[in-house]
């Protein structure tokens, strides 16, 4: 109890693995409104439970494969260490409930979408195991994680696209500009933490400058692409979504510039806040 009282309140969502589900649900709402469809509550519940379960297992795998005291382990891992083994069982039950909600209440097409996301999740965990043995930035693993998160979030909305529309189906989803922009944003969000951690471990100014540039250039490209997509939309239906991605990219850029002023735990939390902060912007632009 004394230790938990010393934990700042803003860190608890990260310790409880609630940060990723919150981000996923916020963007699922934006996908729903952008594509102009209605999602019942069980669509949101299935996504939130699945994302939470995957993130808990990811941290448990880190604990199992890394030795205690490894610099890759943080407070969130220590929290899960104290919660073992029931954290793993809770994650299993959450995933089971997510599957039941999807199987019994969501459209039957969820099976076709789900096959692809299961392959992605499997590849992500395989890459995670290999990445733990490497001290460099796990670029391929981060790309897979971001694409999986982006696809899985968009999938929960896209599955409600009517069957008679040619844009329906998992492969049609994979090439939608909205999913691609969000997935790219997720890749950069996940990679940012690793770049910041790597910069803290090195004193080489050239390496630090390279890390900074490696994050700055893709953020700039993403922001520019979103601006082009937004302005080229003749009906303005997707503009709020692309402007939301642009805002999140700008916030990550600001965090990258100010990263030396904050602890890594604070940066992790603020990186997640940067992903949720565009929601009011999306609301305001959608209303107008």
Backbone as CSV, one residue per row, in Angstrom:
resi,resn,N_x,N_y,N_z,CA_x,CA_y,CA_z,C_x,C_y,C_z
1,UNK,0.807,-1.220,0.000,0.000,0.000,0.000,0.840,1.269,0.000
2,UNK,1.904,1.385,0.815,2.717,2.592,0.749,3.297,2.822,-0.635
3,UNK,3.691,1.714,-1.317,4.276,1.867,-2.643,3.245,2.386,-3.630
4,UNK,2.001,1.889,-3.557,0.968,2.333,-4.477,0.613,3.788,-4.243
5,UNK,0.724,4.273,-2.996,0.416,5.675,-2.721,1.451,6.591,-3.341
6,UNK,2.665,6.085,-3.543,3.702,6.901,-4.149,3.565,6.962,-5.665
7,UNK,2.739,6.112,-6.218,2.553,6.093,-7.665,1.661,7.262,-8.081
8,UNK,2.131,8.139,-8.969,1.304,9.268,-9.398,0.051,8.794,-10.120
9,UNK,-1.037,9.505,-9.936,-2.321,9.085,-10.497,-2.286,9.017,-12.014
10,UNK,-1.513,9.899,-12.656,-1.478,9.919,-14.116,-0.794,8.688,-14.702
11,UNK,-0.085,7.921,-13.868,0.619,6.746,-14.365,-0.234,5.476,-14.318
12,UNK,-1.316,5.503,-13.564,-2.104,4.287,-13.376,-2.690,3.702,-14.666
13,UNK,-3.212,4.513,-15.612,-3.692,3.896,-16.866,-2.621,3.094,-17.578
14,UNK,-1.370,3.580,-17.533,-0.279,2.854,-18.163,0.044,1.576,-17.413
15,UNK,0.056,1.646,-16.075,0.352,0.457,-15.271,-0.712,-0.622,-15.469
16,UNK,-1.964,-0.208,-15.610,-3.078,-1.145,-15.754,-3.317,-1.565,-17.203
17,UNK,-2.450,-1.122,-18.108,-2.579,-1.427,-19.545,-3.883,-0.900,-20.129
18,UNK,-4.376,0.192,-19.585,-5.624,0.779,-20.080,-5.374,1.853,-21.135
19,UNK,-4.120,2.268,-21.296,-3.826,3.346,-22.239,-4.144,2.953,-23.678
20,UNK,-3.701,1.762,-24.090,-3.938,1.315,-25.465,-5.430,1.113,-25.763
21,UNK,-6.208,0.456,-24.876,-7.647,0.353,-25.147,-8.340,1.707,-25.260
22,UNK,-7.937,2.676,-24.440,-8.541,4.009,-24.507,-8.270,4.637,-25.868
23,UNK,-7.028,4.520,-26.343,-6.671,5.051,-27.661,-7.483,4.350,-28.751
24,UNK,-7.572,3.027,-28.667,-8.306,2.263,-29.677,-9.775,2.666,-29.724
25,UNK,-10.403,2.827,-28.570,-11.828,3.179,-28.533,-12.063,4.592,-29.046
26,UNK,-11.149,5.509,-28.745,-11.291,6.881,-29.240,-11.253,6.908,-30.761
27,UNK,-10.316,6.166,-31.350,-10.208,6.176,-32.810,-11.284,5.323,-33.467
28,UNK,-11.767,4.300,-32.786,-12.903,3.544,-33.322,-14.116,4.458,-33.457
29,UNK,-14.319,5.321,-32.468,-15.408,6.289,-32.547,-15.230,7.197,-33.767
30,UNK,-13.980,7.623,-34.016,-13.735,8.501,-35.160,-13.916,7.761,-36.484
31,UNK,-13.521,6.487,-36.532,-13.786,5.691,-37.734,-15.297,5.559,-37.957
32,UNK,-16.030,5.314,-36.898,-17.484,5.153,-36.994,-18.135,6.408,-37.578
33,UNK,-17.783,7.558,-37.051,-18.396,8.809,-37.518,-17.918,9.168,-38.925
34,UNK,-16.657,8.888,-39.234,-16.123,9.214,-40.563,-16.794,8.386,-41.640
35,UNK,-16.974,7.102,-41.367,-17.602,6.216,-42.344,-19.127,6.209,-42.239
36,UNK,-19.652,7.026,-41.354,-21.097,7.257,-41.223,-21.877,5.955,-41.050
37,UNK,-21.576,5.282,-39.981,-22.284,4.049,-39.650,-22.545,4.034,-38.147
38,UNK,-23.380,3.101,-37.739,-23.700,2.971,-36.316,-23.064,1.711,-35.778
39,UNK,-22.285,1.844,-34.701,-21.679,0.695,-34.039,-22.365,0.449,-32.707
40,UNK,-22.893,-0.748,-32.471,-23.482,-1.061,-31.167,-22.397,-1.167,-30.105
41,UNK,-22.823,-1.196,-28.848,-21.882,-1.174,-27.731,-20.934,-2.369,-27.741
42,UNK,-21.426,-3.526,-28.244,-20.554,-4.705,-28.161,-19.387,-4.618,-29.145
43,UNK,-19.483,-3.796,-30.166,-18.334,-3.587,-31.035,-17.205,-2.887,-30.295
44,UNK,-17.563,-1.863,-29.517,-16.572,-1.153,-28.706,-16.019,-2.059,-27.604
45,UNK,-16.918,-2.840,-26.975,-16.487,-3.710,-25.882,-15.533,-4.795,-26.377
46,UNK,-15.848,-5.399,-27.532,-14.995,-6.461,-28.072,-13.603,-5.936,-28.386
47,UNK,-13.529,-4.744,-28.978,-12.225,-4.163,-29.297,-11.447,-3.825,-28.033
48,UNK,-12.080,-3.156,-27.076,-11.395,-2.760,-25.856,-10.836,-3.948,-25.092
49,UNK,-11.624,-5.003,-24.966,-11.175,-6.200,-24.248,-10.017,-6.881,-24.964
50,UNK,-10.099,-6.985,-26.302,-9.043,-7.652,-27.064,-7.726,-6.887,-26.970
51,UNK,-7.786,-5.565,-27.112,-6.562,-4.760,-27.043,-5.943,-4.860,-25.653
52,UNK,-6.768,-4.805,-24.618,-6.241,-4.901,-23.256,-5.549,-6.244,-23.037
53,UNK,-6.169,-7.334,-23.509,-5.593,-8.663,-23.324,-4.245,-8.785,-24.032
54,UNK,-4.155,-8.305,-25.259,-2.912,-8.400,-26.025,-1.796,-7.619,-25.331
55,UNK,-2.116,-6.432,-24.812,-1.089,-5.620,-24.159,-0.633,-6.246,-22.838
56,UNK,-1.539,-6.859,-22.106,-1.139,-7.534,-20.868,-0.217,-8.703,-21.179
57,UNK,-0.557,-9.500,-22.177,0.296,-10.635,-22.541,1.649,-10.177,-23.068
58,UNK,1.665,-9.072,-23.772,2.932,-8.544,-24.268,3.869,-8.230,-23.100
59,UNK,3.321,-7.653,-22.048,4.155,-7.314,-20.889,4.545,-8.556,-20.099
60,UNK,3.664,-9.546,-20.060,4.001,-10.795,-19.375,5.136,-11.512,-20.114
61,UNK,5.095,-11.497,-21.452,6.173,-12.110,-22.243,7.498,-11.413,-21.956
62,UNK,7.457,-10.080,-21.867,8.674,-9.341,-21.511,9.238,-9.830,-20.179
63,UNK,8.355,-10.027,-19.208,8.787,-10.465,-17.885,9.383,-11.867,-17.924
64,UNK,8.805,-12.740,-18.728,9.269,-14.122,-18.786,10.615,-14.255,-19.485
65,UNK,10.874,-13.401,-20.475,12.064,-13.570,-21.298,13.220,-12.659,-20.911
66,UNK,12.947,-11.602,-20.143,14.002,-10.690,-19.733,14.345,-10.912,-18.264
67,UNK,15.596,-10.770,-17.942,16.017,-10.948,-16.557,15.617,-9.740,-15.729
68,UNK,15.362,-9.970,-14.454,14.966,-8.882,-13.568,16.088,-7.836,-13.497
69,UNK,15.708,-6.584,-13.632,16.687,-5.509,-13.646,17.082,-5.058,-15.037
70,UNK,16.587,-5.748,-16.080,16.881,-5.340,-17.452,16.320,-3.941,-17.689
71,UNK,17.090,-3.102,-18.418,16.656,-1.718,-18.604,15.449,-1.588,-19.527
72,UNK,15.057,-2.692,-20.184,13.844,-2.666,-21.002,12.584,-2.779,-20.158
73,UNK,12.745,-3.185,-18.912,11.598,-3.335,-18.025,11.380,-2.037,-17.251
74,UNK,10.115,-1.641,-17.138,9.788,-0.406,-16.427,8.784,-0.658,-15.321
75,UNK,8.183,0.420,-14.824,7.218,0.286,-13.733,6.010,-0.543,-14.149
76,UNK,5.601,-0.426,-15.414,4.440,-1.186,-15.875,4.712,-2.680,-15.822
77,UNK,5.973,-3.074,-16.096,6.319,-4.490,-16.009,6.381,-4.947,-14.555
78,UNK,6.917,-4.109,-13.682,6.988,-4.456,-12.267,5.592,-4.621,-11.687
79,UNK,4.665,-3.777,-12.122,3.284,-3.898,-11.661,2.700,-5.247,-12.079
80,UNK,2.945,-5.650,-13.332,2.420,-6.939,-13.800,3.133,-8.106,-13.121
81,UNK,4.391,-7.919,-12.750,5.099,-8.975,-12.017,4.406,-9.259,-10.676
82,UNK,3.990,-8.185,-10.005,3.315,-8.351,-8.719,1.914,-8.956,-8.887
83,UNK,1.345,-8.788,-10.097,-0.023,-9.269,-10.324,-0.073,-10.682,-10.895
84,UNK,1.093,-11.246,-11.257,1.086,-12.615,-11.763,0.677,-13.580,-10.660
85,UNK,-0.032,-14.685,-10.989,-0.407,-15.107,-12.344,-1.810,-14.666,-12.774
86,UNK,-2.544,-14.010,-11.862,-3.943,-13.749,-12.205,-4.102,-12.744,-13.325
87,UNK,-3.085,-11.920,-13.603,-3.181,-10.966,-14.712,-3.299,-11.709,-16.041
88,UNK,-2.529,-12.797,-16.184,-2.604,-13.583,-17.408,-3.957,-14.231,-17.591
89,UNK,-4.523,-14.740,-16.484,-5.844,-15.363,-16.568,-6.923,-14.327,-16.868
90,UNK,-6.808,-13.150,-16.299,-7.769,-12.094,-16.607,-7.696,-11.706,-18.086
91,UNK,-6.481,-11.644,-18.614,-6.318,-11.324,-20.030,-6.924,-12.413,-20.902
92,UNK,-6.744,-13.673,-20.499,-7.347,-14.782,-21.249,-8.870,-14.674,-21.244
93,UNK,-9.447,-14.395,-20.082,-10.902,-14.255,-19.986,-11.403,-13.060,-20.794
94,UNK,-10.631,-11.979,-20.792,-11.011,-10.790,-21.572,-11.027,-11.119,-23.060
95,UNK,-10.019,-11.860,-23.522,-9.976,-12.229,-24.938,-11.106,-13.193,-25.285
96,UNK,-11.413,-14.108,-24.376,-12.513,-15.042,-24.599,-13.842,-14.290,-24.701
97,UNK,-14.064,-13.342,-23.799,-15.289,-12.549,-23.836,-15.354,-11.708,-25.099
98,UNK,-14.215,-11.176,-25.521,-14.168,-10.412,-26.761,-14.571,-11.282,-27.948
99,UNK,-14.059,-12.508,-27.986,-14.417,-13.416,-29.062,-15.892,-13.777,-29.058
100,UNK,-16.467,-13.973,-27.859,-17.888,-14.293,-27.765,-18.751,-13.123,-28.248
101,UNK,-18.368,-11.905,-27.860,-19.117,-10.729,-28.308,-19.044,-10.584,-29.823
102,UNK,-17.843,-10.800,-30.371,-17.678,-10.673,-31.820,-18.423,-11.780,-32.556
103,UNK,-18.331,-13.005,-32.037,-18.941,-14.147,-32.725,-20.447,-14.160,-32.682
104,UNK,-21.034,-13.701,-31.582,-22.484,-13.801,-31.423,-23.236,-12.519,-31.777
105,UNK,-22.565,-11.379,-31.713,-23.294,-10.127,-31.890,-22.848,-9.296,-33.097
106,UNK,-21.624,-9.476,-33.563,-21.144,-8.686,-34.687,-21.439,-9.409,-35.997
107,UNK,-21.419,-8.713,-37.135,-21.702,-9.360,-38.422,-20.801,-10.561,-38.677
108,UNK,-21.329,-11.520,-39.445,-20.578,-12.753,-39.706,-19.270,-12.493,-40.428
109,UNK,-19.186,-11.373,-41.128,-17.959,-11.040,-41.861,-16.770,-10.820,-40.929
110,UNK,-17.028,-10.690,-39.627,-15.932,-10.496,-38.675,-14.945,-11.657,-38.727
111,UNK,-15.432,-12.839,-39.156,-14.552,-14.014,-39.256,-13.459,-13.762,-40.295
112,UNK,-13.855,-13.191,-41.441,-12.880,-12.938,-42.500,-11.890,-11.843,-42.079
113,UNK,-12.400,-10.820,-41.433,-11.511,-9.772,-40.923,-10.599,-10.330,-39.831
114,UNK,-11.177,-11.174,-38.965,-10.435,-11.686,-37.813,-9.288,-12.597,-38.185
115,UNK,-9.432,-13.361,-39.277,-8.343,-14.251,-39.691,-7.060,-13.462,-39.931
116,UNK,-7.202,-12.337,-40.609,-6.025,-11.533,-40.915,-5.420,-10.913,-39.656
117,UNK,-6.273,-10.430,-38.750,-5.739,-9.793,-37.546,-5.080,-10.827,-36.632
118,UNK,-5.577,-12.057,-36.630,-4.937,-13.111,-35.833,-3.544,-13.435,-36.365
119,UNK,-3.398,-13.471,-37.685,-2.077,-13.684,-38.282,-1.135,-12.549,-37.894
120,UNK,-1.656,-11.325,-37.930,-0.838,-10.162,-37.561,-0.399,-10.236,-36.106
121,UNK,-1.327,-10.588,-35.217,-0.994,-10.677,-33.793,0.051,-11.763,-33.548
122,UNK,-0.117,-12.913,-34.236,0.868,-13.982,-34.102,2.247,-13.532,-34.553
123,UNK,2.297,-12.826,-35.698,3.585,-12.317,-36.193,4.170,-11.296,-35.230
124,UNK,3.305,-10.479,-34.635,3.778,-9.478,-33.676,4.451,-10.135,-32.474
125,UNK,3.838,-11.188,-31.919,4.421,-11.846,-30.752,5.734,-12.559,-31.107
126,UNK,5.802,-13.139,-32.304,7.054,-13.777,-32.742,8.162,-12.737,-32.843
127,UNK,7.840,-11.598,-33.471,8.829,-10.532,-33.599,9.207,-9.950,-32.243
128,UNK,8.252,-9.929,-31.313,8.539,-9.433,-29.968,9.579,-10.298,-29.276
129,UNK,9.434,-11.621,-29.404,10.395,-12.546,-28.783,11.794,-12.314,-29.331
130,UNK,11.912,-12.160,-30.653,13.231,-11.934,-31.247,13.772,-10.552,-30.890
131,UNK,12.875,-9.552,-30.814,13.315,-8.186,-30.526,13.879,-8.060,-29.120
132,UNK,13.403,-8.888,-28.188,13.881,-8.798,-26.808,15.350,-9.193,-26.682
133,UNK,15.828,-9.981,-27.635,17.231,-10.403,-27.580,18.166,-9.389,-28.253
134,UNK,17.571,-8.350,-28.848,18.353,-7.350,-29.573,18.310,-6.031,-28.817
135,UNK,19.435,-5.362,-28.744,19.487,-4.093,-28.020,19.184,-2.904,-28.926
136,UNK,19.020,-3.144,-30.220,18.715,-2.057,-31.143,17.210,-1.809,-31.184
137,UNK,16.814,-0.752,-31.885,15.399,-0.405,-32.001,14.703,-1.436,-32.887
138,UNK,13.639,-2.089,-32.410,12.964,-3.143,-33.185,12.040,-2.551,-34.253
139,UNK,12.614,-2.122,-35.362,11.848,-1.399,-36.387,10.747,-2.275,-36.976
140,UNK,11.093,-3.498,-37.382,10.101,-4.373,-38.019,8.987,-4.709,-37.040
141,UNK,9.346,-4.978,-35.804,8.344,-5.285,-34.778,7.418,-4.098,-34.561
142,UNK,7.967,-2.886,-34.551,7.143,-1.689,-34.362,6.190,-1.472,-35.531
143,UNK,6.678,-1.738,-36.749,5.803,-1.608,-37.923,4.645,-2.600,-37.826
144,UNK,4.972,-3.851,-37.465,3.927,-4.856,-37.337,2.933,-4.488,-36.238
145,UNK,3.431,-3.978,-35.116,2.558,-3.587,-34.011,1.628,-2.454,-34.425
146,UNK,2.177,-1.439,-35.111,1.359,-0.307,-35.524,0.316,-0.682,-36.546
147,UNK,0.705,-1.488,-37.523,-0.249,-1.909,-38.556,-1.337,-2.792,-37.947
148,UNK,-0.946,-3.682,-37.043,-1.934,-4.545,-36.382,-2.918,-3.726,-35.563
149,UNK,-2.399,-2.756,-34.796,-3.265,-1.903,-33.985,-4.196,-1.083,-34.877
150,UNK,-3.648,-0.512,-35.956,-4.460,0.294,-36.850,-5.523,-0.521,-37.557
151,UNK,-5.132,-1.686,-38.079,-6.090,-2.545,-38.767,-7.156,-3.072,-37.814
152,UNK,-6.729,-3.528,-36.633,-7.685,-4.080,-35.681,-8.705,-3.060,-35.222
153,UNK,-8.269,-1.812,-35.030,-9.193,-0.760,-34.616,-10.172,-0.428,-35.729
154,UNK,-9.644,-0.213,-36.943,-10.510,0.123,-38.075,-11.440,-1.035,-38.434
155,UNK,-10.978,-2.257,-38.240,-11.768,-3.443,-38.565,-13.084,-3.467,-37.818
156,UNK,-13.060,-3.058,-36.546,-14.272,-3.107,-35.726,-15.363,-2.199,-36.262
157,UNK,-14.983,-1.183,-37.053,-15.981,-0.318,-37.696,-16.266,-0.783,-39.117
158,UNK,-15.221,-1.167,-39.845,-15.367,-1.503,-41.261,-16.209,-2.743,-41.483
159,UNK,-16.273,-3.613,-40.495,-17.062,-4.833,-40.643,-18.546,-4.524,-40.797
160,UNK,-18.963,-3.300,-40.430,-20.362,-2.910,-40.550,-20.668,-2.248,-41.897
161,UNK,-19.649,-2.139,-42.779,-19.930,-1.638,-44.124,-20.861,-2.631,-44.817
162,UNK,-21.957,-2.183,-45.433,-22.911,-3.108,-46.068,-22.245,-4.009,-47.105
163,UNK,-22.738,-5.249,-47.196,-22.144,-6.239,-48.083,-22.184,-5.829,-49.547
164,UNK,-23.213,-5.054,-49.926,-23.363,-4.717,-51.339,-22.397,-3.625,-51.788
165,UNK,-21.677,-3.015,-50.865,-20.737,-1.974,-51.246,-19.392,-2.595,-51.641
166,UNK,-18.778,-2.104,-52.726,-17.504,-2.692,-53.179,-16.352,-2.456,-52.207
167,UNK,-16.516,-1.493,-51.296,-15.443,-1.193,-50.340,-15.450,-2.131,-49.143
168,UNK,-16.349,-3.131,-49.129,-16.457,-4.030,-47.988,-15.422,-5.145,-48.089
169,UNK,-14.885,-5.589,-46.947,-13.948,-6.708,-46.919,-12.606,-6.304,-46.351
170,UNK,-11.850,-7.279,-45.809,-10.571,-6.970,-45.149,-9.534,-6.373,-46.077
171,UNK,-9.476,-6.835,-47.324,-8.450,-6.312,-48.227,-8.812,-4.914,-48.708
172,UNK,-10.109,-4.634,-48.811,-10.527,-3.271,-49.131,-10.165,-2.326,-47.984
173,UNK,-10.304,-2.814,-46.746,-9.941,-2.005,-45.583,-8.456,-1.670,-45.593
174,UNK,-7.630,-2.628,-45.996,-6.177,-2.447,-45.935,-5.679,-1.295,-46.805
175,UNK,-6.470,-0.887,-47.807,-6.002,0.171,-48.702,-6.793,1.464,-48.529
176,UNK,-7.631,1.551,-47.505,-8.346,2.804,-47.277,-7.363,3.848,-46.734
177,UNK,-7.429,5.075,-47.223,-6.507,6.110,-46.732,-6.623,6.333,-45.225
178,UNK,-7.845,6.205,-44.673,-8.032,6.435,-43.245,-7.280,5.390,-42.420
179,UNK,-7.415,4.112,-42.797,-6.723,3.058,-42.052,-5.216,3.195,-42.191
180,UNK,-4.749,3.498,-43.414,-3.311,3.621,-43.646,-2.720,4.784,-42.850
181,UNK,-3.440,5.906,-42.817,-2.943,7.067,-42.068,-2.886,6.768,-40.579
182,UNK,-3.931,6.121,-40.055,-3.946,5.806,-38.629,-2.889,4.765,-38.287
183,UNK,-2.722,3.753,-39.139,-1.714,2.726,-38.882,-0.308,3.337,-38.885
184,UNK,-0.052,4.257,-39.818,1.247,4.927,-39.865,1.467,5.751,-38.595
185,UNK,0.405,6.419,-38.140,0.495,7.178,-36.886,0.817,6.250,-35.722
186,UNK,0.192,5.078,-35.682,0.451,4.115,-34.602,1.891,3.618,-34.638
187,UNK,2.420,3.366,-35.840,3.815,2.934,-35.971,4.748,3.988,-35.382
188,UNK,4.493,5.262,-35.704,5.355,6.336,-35.211,5.195,6.533,-33.708
189,UNK,3.986,6.365,-33.199,3.758,6.484,-31.759,4.524,5.413,-30.994
190,UNK,4.455,4.182,-31.471,5.166,3.077,-30.818,6.672,3.249,-30.950
191,UNK,7.118,3.668,-32.143,8.554,3.834,-32.384,9.140,4.981,-31.576
192,UNK,8.330,6.020,-31.329,8.831,7.192,-30.608,9.403,6.802,-29.250
193,UNK,8.705,5.936,-28.524,9.180,5.517,-27.206,10.537,4.833,-27.320
194,UNK,10.693,3.964,-28.319,11.963,3.264,-28.476,13.084,4.222,-28.864
195,UNK,12.776,5.199,-29.722,13.801,6.188,-30.083,14.203,7.003,-28.862
196,UNK,13.226,7.377,-28.042,13.534,8.163,-26.847,14.353,7.353,-25.855
197,UNK,14.004,6.077,-25.682,14.775,5.213,-24.790,16.203,5.054,-25.305
198,UNK,16.323,4.850,-26.614,17.643,4.641,-27.215,18.501,5.898,-27.077
199,UNK,17.885,7.078,-27.220,18.627,8.334,-27.080,19.118,8.540,-25.658
200,UNK,18.340,8.048,-24.675,18.768,8.176,-23.271,19.964,7.276,-22.969
201,UNK,20.079,6.167,-23.704,21.146,5.203,-23.404,22.474,5.564,-24.060
202,UNK,22.445,6.474,-25.036,23.678,6.812,-25.751,24.101,8.253,-25.477
203,UNK,25.389,8.452,-25.495,25.934,9.810,-25.341,26.476,10.340,-26.660
204,UNK,26.357,9.533,-27.707,26.839,9.928,-29.030,25.896,10.966,-29.626
205,UNK,26.352,12.206,-29.838,25.465,13.242,-30.375,24.963,12.920,-31.775
206,UNK,25.795,12.232,-32.586,25.359,11.869,-33.933,24.218,10.856,-33.882
207,UNK,24.310,9.905,-32.957,23.246,8.910,-32.814,21.956,9.554,-32.334
208,UNK,22.062,10.491,-31.415,20.878,11.200,-30.923,20.235,12.030,-32.031
209,UNK,21.074,12.670,-32.827,20.553,13.463,-33.943,19.890,12.568,-34.989
210,UNK,20.478,11.385,-35.213,19.888,10.432,-36.161,18.527,9.955,-35.673
211,UNK,18.417,9.649,-34.370,17.126,9.242,-33.808,16.085,10.335,-33.977
212,UNK,16.500,11.576,-33.748,15.590,12.701,-33.874,15.094,12.839,-35.301
213,UNK,16.004,12.716,-36.261,15.645,12.865,-37.670,14.784,11.703,-38.155
214,UNK,15.077,10.505,-37.659,14.328,9.326,-38.070,12.870,9.415,-37.658
215,UNK,12.588,10.144,-36.598,11.210,10.328,-36.152,10.583,11.574,-36.778
216,UNK,11.370,12.625,-36.950,10.841,13.894,-37.451,10.384,13.795,-38.904
217,UNK,11.177,13.155,-39.741,10.836,13.084,-41.173,9.523,12.329,-41.411
218,UNK,9.330,11.124,-40.850,8.047,10.443,-41.076,6.844,11.213,-40.514
219,UNK,7.014,11.878,-39.359,5.916,12.673,-38.811,5.543,13.811,-39.757
220,UNK,6.550,14.432,-40.351,6.302,15.517,-41.304,5.604,14.993,-42.554
221,UNK,6.058,13.847,-43.052,5.444,13.248,-44.242,3.985,12.884,-43.962
222,UNK,3.726,12.288,-42.793,2.360,11.906,-42.440,1.461,13.131,-42.336
223,UNK,1.938,14.180,-41.675,1.147,15.395,-41.531,0.830,16.000,-42.900
224,UNK,1.829,16.039,-43.781,1.614,16.589,-45.119,0.626,15.747,-45.920
225,UNK,0.750,14.420,-45.820,-0.168,13.539,-46.538,-1.601,13.723,-46.052
226,UNK,-1.767,13.850,-44.738,-3.114,14.046,-44.185,-3.708,15.372,-44.641
227,UNK,-2.887,16.392,-44.732,-3.363,17.685,-45.214,-3.833,17.580,-46.668
228,UNK,-3.082,16.855,-47.480,-3.464,16.654,-48.884,-4.769,15.865,-48.972
229,UNK,-4.863,14.756,-48.223,-6.087,13.953,-48.231,-7.295,14.781,-47.798
230,UNK,-7.117,15.602,-46.766,-8.228,16.409,-46.256,-8.694,17.433,-47.280
231,UNK,-7.752,18.111,-47.926,-8.116,19.166,-48.867,-8.656,18.615,-50.179
232,UNK,-8.300,17.376,-50.498,-8.780,16.781,-51.754,-10.128,16.090,-51.605
233,UNK,-10.654,16.036,-50.390,-11.954,15.406,-50.164,-13.059,16.361,-50.629
234,UNK,-13.755,16.048,-51.706,-14.753,16.988,-52.232,-15.958,17.154,-51.319
235,UNK,-16.283,16.124,-50.554,-17.461,16.183,-49.679,-17.122,16.590,-48.253
236,UNK,-15.850,16.693,-47.946,-15.367,17.071,-46.608,-15.767,16.074,-45.527
237,UNK,-16.157,14.855,-45.911,-16.594,13.880,-44.908,-15.427,13.300,-44.116
238,UNK,-14.264,13.216,-44.750,-13.103,12.630,-44.069,-12.147,13.683,-43.519
239,UNK,-12.425,14.951,-43.764,-11.506,16.002,-43.312,-11.277,15.980,-41.804
240,UNK,-12.320,15.872,-40.973,-12.071,15.842,-39.519,-11.135,14.710,-39.112
241,UNK,-11.270,13.555,-39.769,-10.425,12.409,-39.423,-8.960,12.713,-39.753
242,UNK,-8.701,13.194,-40.962,-7.318,13.457,-41.366,-6.719,14.614,-40.570
243,UNK,-7.532,15.592,-40.216,-7.027,16.668,-39.370,-6.705,16.137,-37.974
244,UNK,-7.465,15.144,-37.500,-7.170,14.535,-36.200,-5.822,13.820,-36.240
245,UNK,-5.548,13.100,-37.329,-4.241,12.447,-37.477,-3.135,13.491,-37.540
246,UNK,-3.407,14.589,-38.240,-2.422,15.668,-38.352,-2.108,16.265,-36.978
247,UNK,-3.150,16.495,-36.171,-2.950,17.049,-34.827,-2.125,16.099,-33.967
248,UNK,-2.442,14.807,-34.027,-1.676,13.824,-33.250,-0.219,13.804,-33.692
249,UNK,0.020,13.910,-34.990,1.391,13.937,-35.497,2.137,15.163,-34.974
250,UNK,1.453,16.309,-34.974,2.077,17.539,-34.487,2.419,17.438,-33.002
251,UNK,1.537,16.830,-32.222,1.789,16.683,-30.793,2.971,15.747,-30.535
252,UNK,3.074,14.670,-31.308,4.225,13.775,-31.174,5.517,14.501,-31.554
253,UNK,5.439,15.361,-32.556,6.612,16.145,-32.945,7.048,17.060,-31.797
254,UNK,6.083,17.717,-31.161,6.397,18.605,-30.036,7.020,17.806,-28.895
255,UNK,6.454,16.640,-28.599,7.020,15.795,-27.550,8.456,15.388,-27.890
256,UNK,8.684,15.085,-29.144,10.030,14.697,-29.564,11.028,15.831,-29.337
257,UNK,10.602,17.054,-29.572,11.487,18.193,-29.371,11.747,18.466,-27.881
258,UNK,10.767,18.134,-27.036,10.872,18.442,-25.608,11.207,17.213,-24.764
259,UNK,11.608,16.127,-25.400,11.719,14.847,-24.705,12.714,14.852,-23.548
260,UNK,13.741,15.669,-23.612,14.760,15.671,-22.552,14.246,16.291,-21.255
261,UNK,13.097,16.948,-21.297,12.559,17.591,-20.099,11.718,16.648,-19.235
262,UNK,11.417,15.458,-19.758,10.492,14.560,-19.062,11.121,13.188,-18.850
263,UNK,10.605,12.480,-17.859,11.016,11.096,-17.632,10.404,10.211,-18.717
264,UNK,10.940,9.001,-18.863,10.407,8.087,-19.862,8.971,7.679,-19.545
265,UNK,8.661,7.504,-18.261,7.283,7.177,-17.886,6.335,8.299,-18.287
266,UNK,6.752,9.537,-18.040,5.919,10.675,-18.418,5.762,10.751,-19.931
267,UNK,6.841,10.457,-20.667,6.773,10.497,-22.127,5.823,9.431,-22.666
268,UNK,5.832,8.247,-22.056,4.905,7.197,-22.492,3.464,7.656,-22.329
269,UNK,3.169,8.246,-21.176,1.805,8.703,-20.914,1.430,9.832,-21.872
270,UNK,2.336,10.782,-22.071,2.029,11.914,-22.944,1.911,11.488,-24.407
271,UNK,2.657,10.451,-24.809,2.511,9.934,-26.170,1.109,9.363,-26.374
272,UNK,0.569,8.712,-25.344,-0.811,8.205,-25.433,-1.818,9.349,-25.409
273,UNK,-1.549,10.372,-24.593,-2.427,11.540,-24.560,-2.458,12.218,-25.927
274,UNK,-1.299,12.250,-26.602,-1.236,12.847,-27.934,-2.127,12.106,-28.926
275,UNK,-2.356,10.819,-28.667,-3.213,10.028,-29.558,-4.697,10.271,-29.279
276,UNK,-5.033,10.669,-28.061,-6.438,10.890,-27.693,-6.820,12.361,-27.802
277,UNK,-5.849,13.242,-27.668,-6.117,14.688,-27.673,-6.843,15.180,-28.917
278,UNK,-6.650,14.585,-30.117,-7.371,15.085,-31.297,-8.878,14.842,-31.274
279,UNK,-9.367,14.064,-30.310,-10.803,13.751,-30.293,-11.675,15.010,-30.213
280,UNK,-11.380,15.981,-29.325,-12.189,17.214,-29.325,-12.112,17.968,-30.647
281,UNK,-10.946,17.953,-31.293,-10.811,18.587,-32.610,-11.734,17.909,-33.616
282,UNK,-11.748,16.574,-33.572,-12.620,15.831,-34.465,-14.080,16.178,-34.198
283,UNK,-14.475,16.243,-32.928,-15.843,16.618,-32.561,-16.202,17.984,-33.149
284,UNK,-15.331,18.958,-32.920,-15.619,20.325,-33.351,-15.739,20.423,-34.863
285,UNK,-14.823,19.783,-35.595,-14.858,19.841,-37.053,-16.039,19.059,-37.630
286,UNK,-16.384,17.958,-36.982,-17.537,17.180,-37.455,-18.829,17.943,-37.267
287,UNK,-18.921,18.669,-36.151,-20.135,19.443,-35.871,-20.303,20.606,-36.833
288,UNK,-19.174,21.160,-37.276,-19.239,22.302,-38.190,-19.436,21.880,-39.635
